[in-house]
Each structure stands twice: as structure tokens, then as C-alpha cells.
Amino acid sequence: MPTIKIKGMSCGHCVASVTKALSEVAGISNVSVSLEKGEATFSQEPDVPMSVIKEAIAKIGFEATE
């Protein structure tokens, strides 16, 4: 499963927001977000570029890094 680091999360609401945003990306499933680790893991279809995933996270106010 791919893992992406997410900067700016500080509470459970942040985790829920990131989980929802990633779950809404076509081709992404099995999303798990960890506040403690500051990262998200997910299943990704081969045709989903990482730039689309980072953009979905950026749209809700967080920064994603690999």
C-alpha cells in the first residue's frame, strides 16, 4: 500500500477530512489516516497519478509529501 505524509493535521476532524477527500478520488480505496504518524495509506489503481492524490489533499488545506 502506498503511504503519503500529510502536514498540518492536528485533530480527529483533520483525519476525517483527509479520509473523506482521499476516498472520493476515483481509483483510491482502503484509506487509513494516522494522526500520530502524520500519514495516510491507501490502495491505488495503477492509473491514478500521485499528483491527483496530492491535489485532493491540498484542496482541503493540507500539504502532502511522499
C-alpha positions in Angstrom: 0.0 0.0 0.0 1.3 3.4 -0.9 1.9 5.9 2.0 1.9 9.6 1.8 3.0 12.1 4.5 0.5 14.8 5.4 1.4 18.0 7.1 -1.0 20.2 9.1 -3.3 17.6 10.7 -3.9 18.3 14.4 -7.2 16.5 15.4 -9.7 13.8 14.6 -11.6 16.2 12.4 -8.5 16.6 10.2 -8.2 12.8 9.9 -11.8 12.6 8.9 -11.4 15.3 6.3 -8.4 13.7 4.7 -10.0 10.3 4.8 -13.1 11.6 3.0 -11.0 13.6 0.4 -8.9 10.6 -0.5 -11.9 8.2 -0.5 -13.6 10.5 -3.1 -10.7 10.1 -5.5 -11.6 7.7 -8.3 -9.3 4.6 -8.1 -8.4 5.1 -4.4 -9.8 2.7 -1.7 -8.9 1.2 1.7 -7.9 4.7 3.1 -6.3 4.7 6.5 -5.1 8.0 8.0 -2.9 8.2 11.1 -2.8 11.5 13.1 0.1 10.2 15.2 2.2 9.3 12.2 1.0 12.2 10.1 0.4 10.0 7.1 -2.2 8.1 5.0 -2.1 4.7 3.4 -4.4 3.5 0.7 -4.9 1.2 -2.2 -4.3 2.9 -5.5 -5.2 1.8 -9.0 -2.2 2.0 -11.4 -3.7 4.8 -13.5 -4.1 7.2 -10.6 -1.2 9.6 -10.5 0.2 10.8 -7.2 -0.3 14.4 -8.3 -4.1 13.8 -8.2 -3.8 12.5 -4.7 -1.7 15.4 -3.5 -4.1 17.9 -5.2 -7.1 16.3 -3.3 -5.3 16.8 0.0 -4.1 20.4 -0.9 -7.7 21.4 -1.8 -8.8 20.8 1.9 -5.8 22.8 3.3 -3.1 20.2 4.0 0.3 19.5 2.4 1.1 16.1 1.1 4.6 14.8 0.6 6.0 11.4 -0.5 
